[in-house]
Amino acid sequence: MLAIFHKAFVHPPEELNSPASQSSPRRPKLPDETLKEFLSHHPQNTFSMSFGDAAVLAYVRPENHFSHQQ
């Protein structure tokens, strides 16, 4: 599952700020880039929903179907 929130609506916990990303020479991905990459890894079973500019949620259904034991 992926959730991206605009900082004007929700402030992320400090624990989500990776020290590795601060020392990395690569620029951080934009939210749209992150979402596109997430969706591209599972194109057949991904669901995403956008809430205007406030948030985006994406979900990948599990590939294994569980059957109930009788």
C-alpha positions as a Markdown table, in Angstrom:
| # | Residue | x | y | z |
|---|---|---|---|---|
| 1 | Met | 0.0 | 0.0 | 0.0 |
| 2 | Leu | 1.2 | 3.5 | -0.8 |
| 3 | Ala | -0.1 | 6.8 | 0.7 |
| 4 | Ile | 1.1 | 10.2 | -0.4 |
| 5 | Phe | -0.2 | 13.3 | 1.4 |
| 6 | His | 0.3 | 16.9 | 0.6 |
| 7 | Lys | 2.2 | 18.6 | 3.5 |
| 8 | Ala | -0.4 | 21.3 | 3.7 |
| 9 | Phe | -2.9 | 18.7 | 4.9 |
| 10 | Val | -0.8 | 16.3 | 6.9 |
| 11 | His | 2.6 | 16.6 | 8.4 |
| 12 | Pro | 4.6 | 13.3 | 8.2 |
| 13 | Pro | 6.2 | 11.8 | 11.4 |
| 14 | Glu | 9.9 | 12.6 | 11.7 |
| 15 | Glu | 10.6 | 8.8 | 11.6 |
| 16 | Leu | 9.7 | 8.8 | 7.9 |
| 17 | Asn | 12.6 | 11.1 | 7.0 |
| 18 | Ser | 15.4 | 8.8 | 5.9 |
| 19 | Pro | 18.9 | 9.9 | 6.8 |
| 20 | Ala | 20.1 | 8.1 | 3.6 |
| 21 | Ser | 17.9 | 10.4 | 1.4 |
| 22 | Gln | 19.6 | 13.5 | 2.9 |
| 23 | Ser | 23.1 | 12.3 | 2.0 |
| 24 | Ser | 22.1 | 10.9 | -1.4 |
| 25 | Pro | 23.3 | 12.8 | -4.5 |
| 26 | Arg | 20.0 | 11.9 | -6.3 |
| 27 | Arg | 17.1 | 14.3 | -6.0 |
| 28 | Pro | 14.0 | 12.9 | -4.3 |
| 29 | Lys | 11.2 | 11.7 | -6.5 |
| 30 | Leu | 8.1 | 13.8 | -6.9 |
| 31 | Pro | 4.8 | 12.3 | -5.7 |
| 32 | Asp | 3.7 | 11.7 | -9.3 |
| 33 | Glu | 6.9 | 9.8 | -10.1 |
| 34 | Thr | 6.6 | 7.7 | -6.9 |
| 35 | Leu | 3.0 | 6.8 | -7.8 |
| 36 | Lys | 3.8 | 5.9 | -11.4 |
| 37 | Glu | 6.7 | 3.7 | -10.4 |
| 38 | Phe | 4.5 | 1.9 | -7.7 |
| 39 | Leu | 1.8 | 1.3 | -10.3 |
| 40 | Ser | 4.2 | 0.1 | -12.9 |
| 41 | His | 5.5 | -2.7 | -10.7 |
| 42 | His | 2.0 | -4.3 | -10.5 |
| 43 | Pro | 0.0 | -3.1 | -13.6 |
| 44 | Gln | -2.6 | -5.9 | -13.5 |
| 45 | Asn | -3.8 | -5.8 | -9.8 |
| 46 | Thr | -3.3 | -2.2 | -8.6 |
| 47 | Phe | -5.9 | 0.2 | -7.5 |
| 48 | Ser | -5.3 | 3.9 | -6.8 |
| 49 | Met | -7.5 | 6.8 | -5.7 |
| 50 | Ser | -6.7 | 10.5 | -5.8 |
| 51 | Phe | -8.2 | 13.1 | -3.5 |
| 52 | Gly | -7.6 | 16.2 | -5.5 |
| 53 | Asp | -4.2 | 17.8 | -4.5 |
| 54 | Ala | -4.6 | 16.5 | -0.9 |
| 55 | Ala | -3.7 | 12.8 | -1.1 |
| 56 | Val | -3.2 | 9.7 | -3.2 |
| 57 | Leu | -3.7 | 6.1 | -2.1 |
| 58 | Ala | -2.6 | 3.0 | -4.0 |
| 59 | Tyr | -3.1 | -0.6 | -3.2 |
| 60 | Val | -1.8 | -3.9 | -4.7 |
| 61 | Arg | -4.1 | -6.9 | -4.2 |
| 62 | Pro | -2.2 | -10.0 | -3.0 |
| 63 | Glu | -1.5 | -12.5 | -5.8 |
| 64 | Asn | -2.0 | -15.5 | -3.7 |
| 65 | His | -5.7 | -16.4 | -3.2 |
| 66 | Phe | -6.3 | -17.9 | 0.2 |
| 67 | Ser | -8.9 | -20.7 | 0.4 |
| 68 | His | -10.7 | -21.5 | 3.6 |
| 69 | Gln | -10.0 | -24.9 | 5.1 |
| 70 | Gln | -13.0 | -27.0 | 5.8 |
